[in-house]
Structures are given as structure tokens and as C-alpha cells.
Amino acid sequence: MDQALNILVARLLAQRFVLRKDPLARRALIDEAFRESLEHRLADCGLQLLENPYAEHIAVALQPQMEEWVFGEGENWLSNNMGLPRDGIALLVVVWALIILPKRERQIARVEVGNEDQSDMFGAEKPIEHGDGVAQGISEDALYADFGKVLGGKMRFATNLGQLSKLGFVVRRNRMIHEGPLLDLMIDYAKLAPRIINGALADILKLTDTKLAPEAELQE
């Protein structure tokens, strides 16, 4: 078990995320003893496992009590924003809302893209789907047309989108933005989803004294 734990922890640290269908990741999700050992091993280093059944990957993040010790002294870092500027955080929230919210609805209903109006009496018994079947991409051009001006203009939009891609939040293909490995892991769905659903997205995009509204809460 020790060697398997070492390999999985090393891969999580080096690669940042691992597919949940990977043999070692699956073992961590179904083997209670292995999962407990993994969590203890990560906790000894101030880390925690990030996973949820709706995400296609697993990852690691800092434990909340370690964030200030790691990032608290850096002028370019805040404990909850991974170094992204305010307009970058706002873009992340918009992308998250457009991709993850409808994806989660499809996963809960056990339907794929394009079949939302069809009902399946045995749908609840199906495994949760991941990937493009439930997570629909969004057009970069359409996103900029709708939100580009309030997200800092063309240059800032392109720069921030590139940064989101480097951080693993999104994948860009043929001017389409798709869910990245960390998009459904690093943002707390339980906290952000109600705010989005209740209309807080407009507040996030509202300009106040040339600054955008507060950031999303990310898990480092």
C-alpha cells in the first residue's frame, strides 16, 4: 500500500490532477483504508484531497489553515484567488456558471447534452456521466460579445482566458472553451451556486470605482 500511496501522491503533486477512472484514483475512491491513508499522508503535508462525484478528476489543495502561511506574505497572492486579478476571477465565475451549472443539472438528471427534455424512469440508476457528453463548451467569441467589455476589454479578456487555461480551469479548442480538470474541483459549488442562481452574477460583473466586485472563493 505504501508504494501505491507514494505513487498517487507524487502524481497528484507533479501533475496537479489525476483522472478519477485512473486505477489508483479509483482505489482512493472505493477503498476506505486506502482513502484514509491517503488523506493522512496529505494532511501531514498541509494538503487535502479534492474530489466530488461530478468531477472527472481528483486533485489536491492546501488545507485552509495553511493558506496564509503559504501565500500570506506575497504581494501578488491572496489566499483565495490563485494569483488571478479581479477581472480574471470574474471571468472564471462567468465560465463556471455557464459550464458547471448546466452540467450539474444534466448529471443529476442523468441526461446528456441535447436530451434535456427527455425523461428516463430508470435514469437515477445510471452512473454519473462526465466529459463532453454532459459538459458543453462555450464559444470564446460569444462569451466576449456578451461579457468582454465589463471583463476588461479584448486584451484583458484574452490574457485572463489564457491564464485560466494554464491553471487548468478551462481547455481551449477551436475557439471553444471547455471544462478543464480543475473547474469543478477548485470552486466550492455549495457556496457559489446559490449566489449565481439567486442572481448574484450581475453583481459580480458590476463595475464599482473601476474595480470588479468580490472574487469567487477558490480552494488552494
N, C-alpha and C positions, 0 to 999 in steps of 0.2 A: 504493500500500500504506500509506503514512504516514497518509493521511486515514482509511482503514478502521481502522487501529490506533488512531488518536486517538478515533474514534467508539466503538469497542468498549471501550477503557479508560475513557473518560468514562462510558459507560453502566454499566459494572461498578462504578465508584466511586459514581455517583449513585443507581443502582437496587439495588446490593448483589449482585444476581444476574441472570442472563440465561438464558432457556430454551436448552437445547442445540440445539434444532431451529431457532433463530434463524439467519438466513443468515451473519452474522458469527461467531457462536459455532460453527456447523458448519465454517466456514472455518478457525477456530482449531484444530479437532479433526482435520481431514483434510489441511490444507495445512501441510507440515512447515516451510517457510520462514516462513510467516505465524505459526505457533505459536512458533517460535524468536524471532522479532522481538517478539512479544507478551510472552514470558517475560523477555526482556532489558529491555523497556520497563518492566515491572512491577518487576523486580529493581532497577532504577535508583532506584526509589522505596521500596525496602524491602518490596515485596509479592511474593506468589507466586500463581499460578493454582491454584484448587481445581477439580478435575473428576475424575469417575470414571464409567465406562460405565453404572453402575447408577443414577446420579443424573440427574434430569430437568433440572437447571440446572447452570450453571458459576458460579463466584464467585471473589473474591479474598480473600486473608488476609495478615496480616503474616508476614514471614519470622521463624522462631523467634528469631534473634539480635536482632531489632528489638523484641520484645515488652517486655522490661524497659525499654528506652528510651522506649517509648510509654506503658506502663501502670505501670511500676515505682514511681513516686512517688505514685500515687493511693491514698489510704487505702481507697477503695471498690472498687478494682480489683485483681484478681490476674491474673497473666499468662495463666492458663488457664481463667478462668471467666466472661469477658464481663460481669462485674459481678453475676452471679446469686448469691444466697445459697446456703448448703449444701442447704437443703430444695428450692430451685429446681433445683439441679444433680441432686439425687436424683430429682426428678420428671422431668427431662429424660432421665435414664438409663432410667427405667421406660418412658416413652413411646417412646424409641428402641428398646428391647428388644422392645416389643410390636408396633411397626410395621415397623422396618427389618429385624430378623432374619427374620421370615417373608417379608417382601417379597423379600429377597435369595435365599432358598431358591426362591421361585417364579421369580425371574428366571433363576437358574442352571438350573433345571429347564425353563424356557420354558413355564410353565403360568400360567393366570390364576386369580384368586380363585374358589373353588368347584370347580376342576378338578384339585385337587392329587392325587387318586387316579387320574387318567387318565394314561396314558403315551403318548408320541408318539415313534416311532422316528426321526422327522426333526426333533425339537424342537431339537437342538443347532444346526441350520442356520438357525433363525428368529432375527430380530433381537431384541435385549433390549427387553422391554416396560417402559414407565414409566407412572406415573399410577395412577388408581383401579383399573385392571384387575389390578394386582399389589400395590398398597399399600392394604390395607384399613384403614378408620378404626376408632377405638375409642370407646366411649361414655364421656362425661365422668362420668355417674352411676355406671357400673360401675367406672371407674377409681378414683373417690373411695371407693366402697364397699370396694374391695379394699385401697387403699393410703392413703386420706385421712388417717387418724389418725396414721400414722407419718410423714406428709409435712407435719405442722404443723397439721392441722385444717382446717376449712372455709374460713376466711378466708385462711390462707396458701396453701392449695391453689388457690383462685380467683385470688389475686394472682399467684402464680408461673405459673399457666397463662396468664394474660393477658400476662405478660412474655415467655413463650416464643412467644406469638403475635406480639407486637411485634417480637421479634428475628428472626422468620422461620423458627423451628423447626417450628411447627405452624400449621395453618389450622383454625379452629373454624367448624363449620356445623351448625345444628340440634342443638346439644349433642353433636355428634360431633367427635372430634379426628382430623384428617387430617395426613398428611405435609406439612410446609412445605418451601419451597425449599432451606433450609439444613440440614435434619435429616440428610440422607445425605452432606453435604459437610463440615460443621464438626466432626464427631466421627470420630476415627480408628477405622475398622471393624476393622482388623487388630489393634489393641491391645485394644479393648473387647470385641469379640465372643467371644474365647476366655474372658475373665473371666466374661461373662454365661453362656455355655454351660456353663462349669465350676462354676456355682453361686454366683458372686460377687455376684449381685443381692441375695441375702439379706443379705450383709454390708453392702452399700450402704445398705440400709434399716434396719439395726440401730442403735438409739439407744445412744450412749455418753456419759454425763455430759451428757445433754440435747442433744447435738450429733449430727448425722448423720455417717456415715462419709465418706471422701475423695471428692473430686469426680471427674467424668469429665474426660478431657483434651480440651479443645477447641482448635481451630485458630483463632487470632485473625485 
